[in-house]
Amino acid sequence: MPLWLPFYKTSDRRKALLLQMSASTIDRLLKLHRRSLGKGLSTTRPSIKMKTKIPLKLLDGETKVPGFVEGDTVAHCGNSIAGEYANTLTVVDLFSGWTELRSCWTKDAAGVTSAVKKIESRVPFMLVGFASDNGSEFINDVLYSYFSKRPAPINFVRRRAYKKNDNAHVEQKNWTHVRELFGYERFDDPSLVPMMNEIYQAYWCPLQNYFTPSMKLVAKERIGGSIKKHYDEPKTPAQRLLDCSLVPEADKVRIGSEVHSRNPIDLKQRLDQKLKEFFEHVYEIKRSQRPKTGS
């Protein structure tokens, strides 16, 4: 809230009152606006052939520097996984929470690898490790070769099968960054993919990475039969990178200039307009697909 309030055109008294509100009060007031929209379908399919090449490992103990990321895909298939439809690749940095999203048509190996390349070119740090589930969109020769056949290979590992908590960071972002934005509708027209990518790259990801703080779990403490979790102060992903002594100064200057050159209110307003145009296009496609009936 302290990041956004200076851009709002309202009285200083109202801003002061908002800053005095506790997190529980905010949650209570927003409860009616946070109703569940449903549950998505899983399209993860295991790939047996490549499992011997890609080790089973957790990266969580190695996240003292940026660059160790988790990846996953979200299927925009509606109520049926039949046919072709848009998918979103989610990649989140375990150290900072920096998240990048890229939509692709289907989940073939070439398409997902191309999306990974584009995301790698956008993140403000070097990729060091990549962790995914056991789906065939990740566990394949194309992505494995991309990570391994380079001067500085990326540590490519996979999580345990049927253990969603192993990939908890990216699973969380699948909800907060993808489902809360686009919901559970079916996007089965290729023309929607570039529109989704424009929304992700120009508006949504900058809002989340530069202006949306989150808390990070730093420790767990067992007290009797319960576990108490300790979190650090809320920070944006950009701020976590700026505070890290291991991030090169040139990268910090670039991140800082991006933060100061953007207006979150303007980004949000333009995002809302783009989302309106996107869903109008979606509904127009759905209307054109309905069978015509006689009089």
Buried (B, 14 or more C-beta within 10 A) or exposed (E): EEBBBEEEEEEEEEBEEBEEEEEEEEEEEEEEEEEEEEEBEEBBEEBEEBBEEBEEBEBEEBBEBBBBBBBBBBBBBBEEEEEEBBBBBBBBBBBBBBBBBBBBBBBBBEBBBBBBEBBBEEBBBEBBBBBBBBBBBBBBEBBBEBBEEEEEEBBBBBBBEEEEEBBBBBBBBBEEBBBEBBEBBBBBBEEBBEBBBBBBBEBBBBBBBBBBBBBBEEEEEEEEEEEEEEEEEBBBBBBBBBEBEEBEEEBBEEBBEBBEEEEBBEBBEBBEEBBEEBEEBBEEBEEEEEEEEEE
